[in-house]
Amino acid sequence: MIKLNDILLAIGIICVLILTPIEGIGGGHSEQGTSDPETKAIEGKHKTVNLDIGGMVCSSCSEGVIETLEDMAGVLKTDISYKENGGAVVYDPILLNEKKILKAIRKSGFKASIKKCKNNQKSASETISG
């Protein structure tokens, strides 16, 4: 079954592929080092936050969190799993910040916090102010 997120992602990638040649007229350049088209589409214009999400007990719970996040302007990609008790959100920092992401998850009925590294230091994404 095709998800709305997959369709929107495909549309976004197509737009990037169409607009990139227009922006680069006269100076054709190729991006090397990244083979994943999804990563190329959002490379350099996003932040990732790793989250702990409490209260998810089944796949319906994680799907609910994913739907909540995907409804937010600025969310580019989600990878949430109830089995992992959290996941990651890739977002556009111009449109969104970590506080808004946490607030939306909490509003949907789950506990949410930014995942800490094992050595109790802040994660790399947490050190970047949003």
C-alpha positions in Angstrom: 0.0 0.0 0.0 1.4 3.4 -1.0 1.5 5.8 1.9 0.9 9.6 1.5 4.4 10.2 2.8 5.9 8.2 -0.1 3.8 10.1 -2.6 4.8 13.5 -1.1 8.5 12.5 -1.0 8.4 11.4 -4.6 6.8 14.8 -5.6 9.5 16.6 -3.6 12.3 14.6 -5.3 10.8 15.3 -8.7 10.6 19.0 -7.9 14.2 19.1 -6.9 15.2 17.2 -10.0 13.3 19.6 -12.2 14.5 22.8 -10.4 18.2 21.8 -10.0 19.0 22.1 -13.7 17.2 25.5 -13.8 19.3 26.8 -10.9 22.5 25.5 -12.4 22.1 26.8 -16.0 25.6 27.5 -17.4 27.5 25.9 -14.5 26.4 22.3 -14.6 27.6 20.6 -11.5 27.2 17.1 -10.2 26.8 16.1 -6.5 29.0 13.2 -5.6 29.3 11.2 -2.4 25.6 10.8 -1.8 23.8 8.1 -3.8 20.4 8.2 -2.1 18.1 10.6 -4.0 16.1 11.2 -0.8 19.2 12.4 1.0 20.2 14.6 -1.9 16.7 16.2 -1.9 17.1 17.4 1.7 20.9 17.5 2.1 22.1 20.7 3.8 18.7 22.0 4.5 17.6 19.9 7.4 18.2 18.8 11.0 17.7 15.4 12.6 16.5 14.9 16.1 16.6 11.5 17.8 13.7 11.0 20.2 12.7 8.7 23.1 8.9 8.2 22.9 7.1 6.6 25.8 3.7 5.0 25.9 3.8 3.3 22.5 2.8 -0.3 22.8 1.9 -1.4 19.3 2.4 -0.5 15.6 -0.8 1.6 15.7 0.8 3.8 18.3 3.9 4.5 16.2 1.7 5.0 13.1 -0.3 7.6 15.1 2.9 9.4 16.0 4.1 9.3 12.4 0.8 10.7 11.1 1.0 13.5 13.7 4.5 14.4 12.6 3.8 14.1 8.9 0.9 16.6 9.3 3.4 19.2 10.5 4.8 21.7 8.0 8.6 21.2 7.9 8.8 17.5 8.7 10.7 15.9 5.9 11.1 12.3 7.1 10.2 10.2 10.1 11.5 6.9 11.4 9.5 6.0 14.5 9.2 2.5 16.0 7.3 1.4 19.1 9.8 -1.5 19.4 12.6 1.0 19.7 10.6 3.4 21.9 11.3 6.3 19.7 13.1 7.2 16.5 14.3 10.1 14.4 12.7 13.0 12.7 14.3 14.9 9.9 12.9 18.5 9.7 13.4 21.9 8.1 14.7 24.2 10.8 13.3 27.2 9.0 9.7 25.9 9.5 10.0 23.8 12.7 12.0 23.2 15.8 12.5 20.5 18.3 10.2 22.0 20.9 7.3 22.0 18.4 8.0 18.4 17.5 8.0 17.3 21.2 4.9 19.3 21.9 3.0 17.7 19.0 4.0 14.2 20.1 2.9 15.0 23.7 -0.3 16.4 22.5 -1.1 13.1 20.7 -0.9 11.3 24.1 2.7 10.1 24.3 5.7 11.1 26.4 8.5 12.5 24.3 12.1 13.7 25.0 15.3 14.2 23.1 17.4 11.0 23.2 20.5 11.3 25.3 23.8 9.6 24.3 25.0 6.7 26.4 27.6 8.8 28.1 25.0 11.4 29.3 26.1 14.0 26.9 23.8 15.8 24.5 23.3 14.2 21.1 24.8 16.0 18.1 21.3 17.2 17.0 20.5 18.5 20.5 23.5 20.8 20.5 22.2 22.7 17.5 19.6 25.3 18.6 16.4 25.1 16.7 
